[in-house]
């Protein structure tokens, strides 16, 4: 039971990991911008200590949302529809079944 739960959470994290580049870009902006630290009156280290856990939770949350929207199944279906070799094999199997 716990293994199934952990597997599902890892799957959600893996789905959300595709959006990690956006989070990396945000970190670059924060690290390069003194205006943001001046605006929030927090040091860069404090901001990173707050934002890194938020980024991890954000990646997981993005994966959770994509999981609920059945993103992976739709993505796999789209990839299968573009795979010429798979289409050829399916067509051969259908022709063999019809004969």
QUIWO-V36889 format. One record per backbone hydrogen bond with DSSP energy under -0.5 kcal/mol. CO is the residue of the C=O (numbers start at 1). NH is the residue of the N-H. If there is no record, write none. Layout:
BEGIN
co=(CO & CO)
nh=(NH & NH)
END
This chain:
BEGIN
co=(1 & 2 & 3 & 4 & 5 & 6 & 7 & 8 & 9 & 10 & 11 & 12 & 13 & 14 & 15 & 16 & 17 & 19 & 19 & 20 & 21 & 22 & 23 & 24 & 25 & 26 & 27 & 28 & 29 & 32 & 33 & 34 & 35 & 36 & 37 & 37 & 43 & 44 & 45 & 46 & 47 & 48 & 49 & 50 & 51 & 52 & 53 & 54 & 55 & 56 & 57 & 58 & 59 & 60 & 61 & 62 & 63 & 64 & 65 & 66 & 67 & 70 & 71 & 72 & 73 & 74 & 75 & 76 & 77 & 78 & 79 & 79 & 80 & 82 & 83 & 84 & 85 & 86 & 87 & 88 & 89 & 90 & 91 & 92 & 93 & 94 & 95)
nh=(5 & 6 & 7 & 8 & 9 & 10 & 11 & 12 & 13 & 14 & 15 & 16 & 17 & 18 & 18 & 19 & 20 & 22 & 23 & 24 & 25 & 26 & 27 & 28 & 29 & 30 & 31 & 32 & 33 & 34 & 37 & 38 & 39 & 40 & 41 & 42 & 47 & 48 & 49 & 50 & 51 & 52 & 53 & 54 & 55 & 56 & 57 & 58 & 59 & 60 & 61 & 62 & 63 & 64 & 65 & 66 & 67 & 68 & 69 & 71 & 70 & 74 & 75 & 76 & 77 & 78 & 79 & 80 & 81 & 82 & 82 & 83 & 83 & 84 & 87 & 88 & 89 & 90 & 91 & 92 & 93 & 94 & 95 & 96 & 97 & 98 & 99)
END
